[in-house]
Amino acid sequence: MSGRRVVVLARPGAARERTEQAVRAAGAALAATLDPAEADEAAVRAQAPQALVVVLDAATESVLDRFDPLLADPALDVVFDEAEVAAKRDGWEAARWARHLAAKLDGHDDVLPAPPEHSARIGFAEEMQALALQVAALPEVPQAPSRAPAAPIGAVAIAAGIGGPDAVRQLLASLPAGFPRPVLLRQKLDGGQYDKLVRQMQRATLMQVVLAQPGAPLQAGCVHVMPDGLDVVRAPAGAIFAACEGEPRFAGLPPADSALLLLSGADPSGVDAALSLRLAGGLAYGQAPENCFDPATSRMLVTRGGESRSLAEMSRELLHRWPA
């Protein structure tokens, strides 16, 4: 561990104390611990941090907007944690989280492409405008004969649990706003605050993030956060969300045009679904155990003939399969 300077942003309490202990156990230099209700961006930057650990609870979530420039700063490594989970860690779980944090602060899994900057988006818009003018100047060509309706498009399903939110953020950050498939996020939460998860994930990605509702269709270029009791079923116009019991099976997705990624803490029931989808031509991977907080389901997938990938490898395969 390189002794990187870390600022912890957390409300007073057990979660804050456990996080401070984890930072020190990870070999980092704890530059400061600041209360997000009282601190601001300048107070954090005054500590010259190289990394920021944000412990999320309702109070922190309500003021997190004031720290958006920090969260978007490519020179600053940001790690999120849930206060409710952090407060309960002790013994072996605390030691495992410290090792996981050390890997993140050392950049072992910090290999995903950075989100596009504003200037890059402007350049892309100019290129698209120039391309549109070129296309408009091309001569007309004969119309092709009508074809049968296109097959329904698939989706990328992501399943995660404990230790998953940070991995999900990294994966979503690598996908562009125009990603041509819907992304379905099944992140298990003990408190069931999925509207809060929507806001958190929106900060991590250029894609639109919405809360899935029964009867709603899947939309390409959109991240659908799936609360408890929801799955995907086939309908005449394409897949839609529908009520279910237990964890989703994603059987309503066209398997050959879909992916199922089992990240940290994913429910073991996802292994059967992943193997079935893989046999039908889809992508199905577990998160590589090296940088996975809870790799039990991923290891189960590999034991039964599946494969695991790092978050960076997952991102590259998704973008290769479905280029934006």
C-alpha distance (Angstrom), angle and dihedral (degrees) to the residues before:
residue distance angle dihedral
M1 . . .
S2 3.80 . .
G3 3.84 98.7 .
R4 3.80 94.0 -115.5
R5 3.80 117.1 -172.3
V6 3.79 110.7 -104.5
V7 3.79 131.3 -171.4
V8 3.80 117.2 -158.8
L9 3.79 115.4 -149.3
A10 3.81 106.9 -160.8
R11 3.78 144.1 128.3
P12 3.84 117.4 -108.9
G13 3.78 114.6 -85.4
A14 3.78 144.7 74.3
A15 3.82 94.5 -48.5
R16 3.79 90.6 55.7
E17 3.82 92.8 48.1
R18 3.81 92.8 48.2
T19 3.80 90.5 49.1
E20 3.81 92.1 51.4
Q21 3.80 88.8 51.4
A22 3.81 91.0 49.2
V23 3.81 92.6 50.9
R24 3.80 91.4 51.9
A25 3.81 92.0 44.1
A26 3.80 88.5 52.4
G27 3.81 88.9 59.6
A28 3.79 95.7 -111.4
A29 3.80 126.6 136.5
L30 3.81 109.2 -112.1
A31 3.81 100.4 -140.2
A32 3.82 94.9 179.6
T33 3.78 145.4 -30.2
L34 3.80 112.5 -134.4
D35 3.79 132.4 -171.4
P36 3.84 107.0 -125.9
A37 3.81 90.0 -147.6
E38 3.81 90.3 62.2
A39 3.81 105.9 25.2
D40 3.80 129.5 73.3
E41 3.80 138.3 -166.7
A42 3.81 93.0 -80.2
A43 3.80 92.2 53.0
V44 3.79 90.8 53.6
R45 3.81 94.6 45.8
A46 3.81 90.4 48.7
Q47 3.81 87.2 69.0
A48 3.84 91.0 57.9
P49 3.80 93.0 -133.6
Q50 3.77 125.3 -173.2
A51 3.79 92.2 -162.6
L52 3.80 137.7 23.9
V53 3.81 125.4 -151.4
V54 3.82 112.0 -160.5
V55 3.81 117.4 -163.5
L56 3.79 106.4 -157.9
D57 3.79 125.7 -144.4
A58 3.80 132.2 141.8
A59 3.82 94.2 -84.0
T60 3.80 93.3 48.2
E61 3.79 92.3 45.6
S62 3.82 90.7 55.2
V63 3.83 93.0 58.2
L64 3.80 100.1 32.2
D65 3.81 92.7 104.7
R66 3.80 91.1 74.3
F67 3.82 88.6 63.1
D68 3.82 96.2 49.5
P69 3.85 93.6 111.3
L70 3.80 88.5 56.8
L71 3.79 94.0 46.3
A72 3.81 89.9 51.5
D73 3.82 95.5 45.0
P74 3.85 107.1 115.6
A75 3.82 90.1 -156.9
L76 3.81 91.6 61.3
D77 3.80 123.2 70.7
V78 3.81 109.8 -140.2
V79 3.81 124.0 -160.9
F80 3.82 121.5 -174.4
D81 3.78 125.7 -155.3
E82 3.80 133.8 176.7
A83 3.82 115.0 -115.1
E84 3.80 93.0 -145.2
V85 3.81 91.1 55.0
A86 3.82 95.5 40.5
A87 3.81 93.1 52.9
K88 3.81 91.7 58.0
R89 3.80 98.5 48.8
D90 3.78 116.9 111.7
G91 3.78 139.6 141.3
W92 3.77 113.9 -0.1
E93 3.81 94.2 2.5
A94 3.81 91.1 53.4
A95 3.81 91.6 49.1
R96 3.79 91.5 48.9
W97 3.80 91.7 50.3
A98 3.83 90.3 50.1
R99 3.81 90.2 54.3
H100 3.79 90.0 46.3
L101 3.81 90.6 50.0
A102 3.81 91.5 48.4
A103 3.80 90.1 54.6
K104 3.79 91.2 50.9
L105 3.80 94.7 47.0
D106 3.80 90.5 48.3
G107 3.79 89.6 52.0
H108 3.80 96.6 -117.6
D109 3.80 90.6 143.8
D110 3.79 97.7 22.4
V111 3.79 93.1 105.7
L112 3.78 103.6 109.6
P113 3.80 118.6 114.8
A114 3.79 114.2 -94.6
P115 3.82 117.4 -106.0
P116 3.81 112.9 -95.6
E117 3.79 114.1 -86.6
H118 3.78 123.0 -130.7
S119 3.79 93.1 -103.2
A120 3.79 90.9 52.1
R121 3.81 90.4 52.4
I122 3.81 90.3 50.8
G123 3.80 91.2 50.4
F124 3.78 90.4 49.6
A125 3.81 91.0 51.4
E126 3.81 91.0 51.7
E127 3.79 91.3 49.6
M128 3.78 91.5 49.8
Q129 3.81 91.2 49.7
A130 3.80 91.1 51.1
L131 3.80 90.6 47.5
A132 3.81 90.8 50.7
L133 3.82 90.2 54.2
Q134 3.80 91.0 50.0
V135 3.79 92.0 49.9
A136 3.80 91.4 48.4
A137 3.81 89.7 55.4
L138 3.80 94.5 53.9
P139 3.83 117.8 104.7
E140 3.77 118.2 -103.3
V141 3.79 116.7 -97.9
P142 3.79 128.5 -152.3
Q143 3.77 114.5 -85.2
A144 3.79 114.9 -104.5
P145 3.78 117.1 -122.9
S146 3.77 114.9 -91.5
R147 3.77 116.0 -88.2
A148 3.75 135.4 -153.8
P149 3.81 115.3 -85.0
A150 3.78 113.9 -78.9
A151 3.76 117.7 -100.7
P152 3.82 115.1 -100.1
I153 3.78 112.9 -89.0
G154 3.77 120.6 -116.5
A155 3.79 131.1 -135.9
V156 3.79 143.2 -133.5
A157 3.81 110.6 -111.3
I158 3.81 119.3 -162.8
A159 3.81 120.5 -166.8
A160 3.81 121.2 -169.7
G161 3.79 143.3 152.5
I162 3.79 134.4 170.4
G163 3.79 110.5 13.7
G164 3.79 88.9 12.1
P165 3.82 105.6 107.4
D166 3.80 94.3 70.9
A167 3.81 92.2 47.1
V168 3.81 90.1 47.6
R169 3.81 91.0 51.5
Q170 3.79 91.2 52.7
L171 3.79 92.7 48.6
L172 3.81 94.9 46.4
A173 3.81 91.0 47.3
S174 3.80 88.8 62.7
L175 3.82 95.0 55.9
P176 3.83 119.0 87.8
A177 3.79 125.1 -127.2
G178 3.80 90.0 -108.5
F179 3.80 96.7 53.1
P180 3.83 102.1 152.6
R181 3.80 98.9 -136.7
P182 3.81 133.8 60.3
V183 3.80 115.3 -104.9
L184 3.81 116.3 -142.3
L185 3.80 115.5 -159.9
R186 3.80 118.8 -162.5
Q187 3.81 102.7 -179.2
K188 3.80 111.3 167.0
L189 3.81 112.9 -134.8
D190 3.80 124.8 -172.2
G191 3.80 92.2 -148.5
G192 3.79 95.3 43.0
Q193 3.83 93.1 -134.0
Y194 3.78 95.8 149.3
D195 3.81 94.5 154.5
K196 3.80 86.4 61.4
L197 3.81 90.0 49.8
V198 3.81 89.3 53.7
R199 3.81 90.7 57.3
Q200 3.79 92.4 46.2
M201 3.79 94.2 50.5
Q202 3.80 92.8 45.7
R203 3.81 87.6 65.0
A204 3.80 90.2 55.2
T205 3.79 101.5 51.0
L206 3.80 143.2 43.8
M207 3.81 89.4 -139.6
Q208 3.79 120.8 93.5
V209 3.83 112.2 -99.2
V210 3.82 119.7 -152.9
L211 3.79 137.9 168.3
A212 3.81 110.1 -108.0
Q213 3.81 117.0 -122.9
P214 3.83 131.1 -165.5
G215 3.80 110.5 -90.9
A216 3.81 94.9 17.6
P217 3.83 118.0 128.3
L218 3.79 124.3 -123.3
Q219 3.81 114.1 -103.4
A220 3.79 125.2 -152.6
G221 3.80 114.1 -123.0
C222 3.80 91.3 25.2
V223 3.82 132.2 107.4
H224 3.81 110.4 -138.4
V225 3.81 112.7 -159.3
M226 3.82 106.1 -150.0
P227 3.82 116.0 -148.1
D228 3.80 124.0 -157.1
G229 3.80 117.4 -60.0
L230 3.80 98.8 26.3
D231 3.82 132.2 117.6
V232 3.80 138.6 161.0
V233 3.83 123.2 -99.6
R234 3.78 133.9 178.5
A235 3.79 120.4 -101.9
P236 3.83 132.4 176.8
A237 3.80 92.3 -98.0
G238 3.81 95.2 40.8
A239 3.78 139.0 -75.2
I240 3.81 119.7 -26.1
F241 3.79 135.8 -179.9
A242 3.80 117.8 -98.1
A243 3.79 137.0 177.0
C244 3.80 117.1 -94.0
E245 3.79 142.3 164.9
G246 3.78 119.6 -109.1
E247 3.79 124.8 -6.7
P248 3.83 121.8 -16.1
R249 3.81 118.8 -97.6
F250 3.83 96.1 -165.0
A251 3.82 89.1 -141.2
G252 3.80 90.4 144.3
L253 3.81 92.1 68.6
P254 3.83 120.8 95.9
P255 3.82 96.7 -109.4
A256 3.80 99.0 -150.9
D257 3.81 90.6 57.0
S258 3.80 98.5 40.2
A259 3.80 142.1 77.4
L260 3.80 133.4 -150.2
L261 3.80 117.5 -161.2
L262 3.81 119.6 -170.3
L263 3.80 108.6 -155.7
S264 3.80 131.4 -179.6
G265 3.80 112.7 -38.7
A266 3.81 96.1 5.8
D267 3.80 115.6 164.2
P268 3.84 112.1 -95.4
S269 3.82 90.0 -128.3
G270 3.80 86.8 74.6
V271 3.81 91.7 70.8
D272 3.82 94.3 75.1
A273 3.80 91.1 46.1
A274 3.81 91.5 49.1
L275 3.80 93.7 49.9
S276 3.82 92.1 47.9
L277 3.79 91.8 50.0
R278 3.82 91.4 47.5
L279 3.81 92.0 52.3
A280 3.82 89.2 52.7
G281 3.81 93.1 54.9
G282 3.80 102.3 -90.6
L283 3.79 130.7 124.0
A284 3.80 116.4 -97.9
Y285 3.80 124.4 170.5
G286 3.77 140.4 156.7
Q287 3.79 121.6 -139.7
A288 3.81 111.7 -93.2
P289 3.83 108.3 -100.9
E290 3.81 94.1 -132.7
N291 3.81 93.5 78.7
C292 3.80 99.8 18.1
F293 3.81 118.3 110.5
D294 3.82 94.1 -153.9
P295 3.84 109.7 18.8
A296 3.83 97.9 165.0
T297 3.81 95.7 112.8
S298 3.79 92.9 41.4
R299 3.80 90.5 52.8
M300 3.80 90.0 48.4
L301 3.81 89.0 54.1
V302 3.81 92.0 51.1
T303 3.81 91.8 46.4
R304 3.80 89.4 56.4
G305 3.79 94.5 50.4
G306 3.80 102.8 -82.9
E307 3.79 128.7 119.6
S308 3.80 138.1 -119.9
R309 3.80 129.1 -142.8
S310 3.79 136.8 -174.9
L311 3.80 116.8 -109.8
A312 3.81 89.6 -105.0
E313 3.80 91.8 52.4
M314 3.80 91.1 48.1
S315 3.79 89.8 52.1
R316 3.80 93.2 49.9
E317 3.80 92.7 48.7
L318 3.80 92.8 49.3
L319 3.81 92.3 50.1
H320 3.81 91.4 45.5
R321 3.81 92.1 50.0
W322 3.82 94.6 43.2
P323 3.83 109.8 21.4
A324 3.79 114.1 -165.7
